[in-house]
Amino acid sequence: MDDEERVRLEVAGITYSQVQPGAYALVLSQVDGDYRIPIIVGIAEAQAIAVKLEGIIPPRPMPHDLFVSMAHAFGIQLEEVFISNFDDGVFMSELRFANGQTEVVLDSRTSDAIALALRTNAPIYTTRVILEKTGFVMKGKGTAAKGESDIDADDENDIYSRMSVERLEELMQSYVEREEYEMAAEVKKAIEKKRTEETK
């Protein structure tokens, strides 16, 4: 992958999911840029990430801590995390390890990759294509129309189908301004679906 096609990311935070009960949203932000990417993670993965973000030292090593300690004991370093693919709503990542003589690339769940990156200070990258496909940009401040920015999840698909593309774009932006990236992602899917239907 050419360097110009890669974009560096950092962990912006983790919040409770508004879309999937019992899950969390990991938010990655573009370094030196305005894009934000929301990634849904489970409770265990969220805990592994949150512990490191909050600087909490658990009484016993968590699995990711143990993995990092073992790797360092054998002189293996995590060089980088690369979010390499986004397919059917799922992010996939690659871990590049090196020991000074050999480099190895392993596939990984993105949540695990981020948890390891936080423990090793390894850089996180993705492609410009994935960033623009899944990310959102803060375009400016505005006020969402009352009643449309807090749509019930059970009715959202039906409501979205009745909105114009222009109105959906305004709604998506209102979610982005409030940093509700998961809801923005749902609206973005509706926009893409509507545009696909219009081209048929």
PyMOL commands that set and color helices and strands:
alter all, ss='L'
color gray80, all
select helices_A, chain A and resi 3-5+43-53+63-73+110-120+128-134+156-162+165-177+181-199
alter helices_A, ss='H'
color red, helices_A
select strands_A, chain A and resi 6-16+24-30+35-41+77-87+90-98+103-109+124-127+136-137
alter strands_A, ss='S'
color yellow, strands_A
deselect
rebuild
show_as cartoon
